[in-house]
Structure formats: C-alpha cells, structure tokens
Amino acid sequence: RNLCRHNIILNAFWRNTMVTKDNISIIIPFHKNIEMLKLSLYTLDNSLHGHCPEIIIVANNSNPYELELAGADFAKYDIYKISENLFWPGAINYGASQTDKDYLLFCDPDLFYTENWLENIIKCFNQHENIGVLSAKIINPLNNRIMDFGMGYNRFNTIHISKELPYNHPATMADRKVQSACGAVFLTPHCLFDKVNGIDTMMPYIYCDNDYSVKISDLGYETWVSGKSIIYHKGNTDEHNSKYENFRYLREDSKAAFYAKNKNKIKVDIFECFNYMYDWIKSTSFCFQYGYYLFNFCTLLDAEDYIQLFPSLGMTVINQKKIVMPQRDIPHISLYDYIPSKMIYSNMPFIYFVDNFTSLYNNALYFRLRDVSKDIVVDRQCNIVFASDIRAKLV
C-alpha cells in the first residue's frame, strides 16, 4: 500500500512537471583527457543554440594534473574537483547531490552531440507514460553504426539490441521500451534517483546502469531509448580511454556483483529482442523460406536458446552444423573455409548464426559462388539481416 501511494506521488510530480531545458541539470563525470572533454563540450554548446541548461562537471582523479579545468573553455560550467578516483557511479552520485533541478541528465565526457539530440530526448520523455530513465541512440564515431540502443538479457550475458546496425536502419527509428539502457546518456527524475539511492557504487566498471533500470523497475517504472536522439560515443573505440586502460581489472567483479544482486529480477527476453527486426522484416517484401540449413558459428553457451526461437520467427531449421570458433566476436569469418563446397551451390536456404553479423563482410568470392538471395544472417545481439544486404554492403 505504501509503495502504491509512493508511486502515485512520484507520477503526479513528474507528469505535472514536464521536462524542459530549464529544469534539467546535465551532469558530466570527468576523469582524464581534457582535450577530449573540450571537444565534447564544443559539440554540446553548438547543439544547444545558446539555451544552456545547468551543466555540472565532476572532475575526479588522484592525479591533480588531470583536474586543471580552467580558463575560458570552462568558465560557464559548474566544476567540482575531487582529488580521488570516484569512478562513474561515485561521480554521478556526487553531481546529483549538487543540484536541485527536477531532472538529472548524465552525459559521459566522451560524447559528441548532434542537432536536436536534447529536444528529442525531452520529447520522448514527455510523450511516454511511466518512464523512469531514458537514453539515446548511441553511435560509434568510427563507422556510424549503433553501439547501444537498449538492452535485454540471455541467460548469461547482456543483449545489445541492434548493435552494429547503421544508425538510420529502419528497424531502429522508433522509441523503445527496454529492460536496460546505456548510462552514457541517462535522463531520470531527481526524486526517483534519490528514492533508489542513486547509482550502486559496488559496480564501478560496468552494469551499474543496468542495475539502475532494475531498481526503478521494482518501483514500477520503465526504461526507454529514444529513436531520434543521436549521440556519438567514443567509449571502447578509444584504446586510451581511462576506463579500459586503467581499470579493466574491475570488469569481472562488476558483472558478478550485478548478477548476484539481480539474477532473480532480470528477464531472459531473447524473443522480445528479436521482435524489433522481425517486425521490420514483415513490413518488407522479403519472404522467409521453409527448411533452412543452419550453420552455427555462435560462441554463446546458451546459443540453443536462440535457435529454439527461430521457428516462431518464421525460420524453420531442418538441419544444422555446429562450427567451433576460436574466440568470441571474431572479426572475420571466411565462409568458404567452413561451408562444404558441395553445399555452396545448394538451393537450400541457409541461416548463418554468428556472434556479430559484420564478421561476414569481405567474403567476395563466397558471395560470387553462392546465390545468397534467400539466406539469412542472425547474431547474438538479435539482429536478423539479409545475406544479400551484407554482400551489397547495405547494412
């Protein structure tokens, strides 16, 4: 009864207090690389067109040289300098404690902003009922492909839905309700953030953003991602990113902490993750064939959970071959090394089940030898891609 009353109060507050640029505090946790931060802020300022929300930078590093944020480049921001490594959760929590704005918008220091990203974030939040946290469509700055656009779960890992699709793929243009989203961009009501005690500092490396979605879900609130808010994120594309360069040892502990805490709260939702692509395919002229031969290159321990769903997605498998790969997310698979030559010319349609559909690029000879017009590529992030589109480099 108390939880129900609390939810009514929270909903009444932020549904009567629509998000605007004036009631948001943008909070940027910063550890190192001042030049990168300057470029990020430059793109942020350009995107705001002079209407500047409150912007807080939480600079935290045990090396004081990395805290020298001074001069005209930083004059307009509220900067807090802390001479220790707070990690992302600690810096986020500290920044939230320094503002009384109604909404908190956490933005990583290695983001690069596009036109109308904030307007689209605000519009999405105000349009959908019961949102507790909202993220953007986060894009790889090297290739214009999706890095994060909502997450689900298989039995042992996170599913990054639509990962590696082009940023403007038709299946990714609508807003989505998802189980979790990437904390590189996070809009959430301040009162809800306080209610769940902010970000869990026991997951300093990864999964603390996933955990936040679980915590608000316990209170009945949803996680969404905006299909029209486009933001570039260096993230793991930068080999000198301090998170990956200096603190990788925290990765396994952070993941273990998340699953130990939430294993009975998260839902295995592979089928729901597939549905974004399946619904789009149904809207095209492509027709699934009956009786696919499956070549299973996937390295997941629970890969069979995916395969069992294929018939309900229109892909009936009548035979299959398991092919052992030497590593997860191998960058390239030479198909003619694994597909028997007598089958290359077969009229039977194929499904290639891989970790990452982009691993099938650069198969020019195979695509010359085989008619792949009826073949399908499926990957562990629940992408369903036409092999002919890969051949033509349309995805």
Helices and strands as residue ranges (DSSP letters): H 2-16, G 21-23, E 24-30, H 34-48, E 54-60, G 64-67, G 72-74, E 78-82, H 87-97, E 103-107, E 111-113, H 117-127, E 131-139, E 146-148, E 151-153, E 158-160, G 170-172, E 176-178, E 185-189, H 190-195, H 208-218, E 222-233, G 235-237, H 242-246, G 248-250, H 251-262, H 270-282, E 292-296, H 303-307, G 311-313, E 317-322, G 335-337, H 341-344, E 350-354, G 357-360, H 364-369, E 376-379, E 384-386, H 387-391
